[in-house]
Amino acid sequence: MSTHTPPLSAVARDPHWAAKMERLRARRLAERTASFCDEPALKAAVTEAALSLARARTEAQAASIEQGITESARSEWVAQRPEVLAAEGGLADAERQLDEATERLTFRALPRPAWEQLVSDHPPTEAQADAGMEYNVETFPAALIAACHIERDAAGVEVPSMTEADAQELLDNWSDPDAKALFTTALVVNQTIRADLGKG
């Protein structure tokens, strides 16, 4: 009885493919974050601070030319000007205050079978199906938001997160734009293609 010996090229490919498959298995599901802040004054303060920093750098750049600072030393000279440093500090403070007043909700894409099951669990009504809807627009949004939302503590450890009842409460009580932003973030993270198609 004869035995078949695989070609050397196939043998060499095995460990290569095994390593690649291991990397593919280890890919993380996509995540996307929605930010909500009810302090427009803080947003305006960040914008103003950024403009102030831009003005300070422009003025320092002009001063460096007037004082004959060589082009190679100009960037460092500008960066060390007191007015530029003060403006950078002002922007950092404004951004910190805005960050502290901002609530962030992070959503992770579902594995394909979980996504398909969720859609199946919330079929469209007859009228919705006639309108071309893939799912029940009344029940699916809260279910998707709850299924995709992840929460991490200060150490980065995932902790219990939003329930479907929590999600429905936010959808019912928030303004229409905010509610749409909430649902859209959870939806988009499940529908964005991450592969670089066509690139070898």
Buried (B, 14 or more C-beta within 10 A) or exposed (E): EEEEEEEEEEEEEEEEEEEEEEEEEEEEEBEBEBEBBEEEEBBEBBEEBBEBBEEBBEBBBEBBEEEEBEEEEBEEBBEEBEBBEEBBEBBEEBBEBBEEBBEEBBBBBBEEEEBEEBBEEBBBEEEBEEEEBEBBBEBBBBBBBBBBBBEEEEEEEEEEBBEBEBBBEBBEEBEEEBBBBBBEBBBBBBEEEEEEEEEE
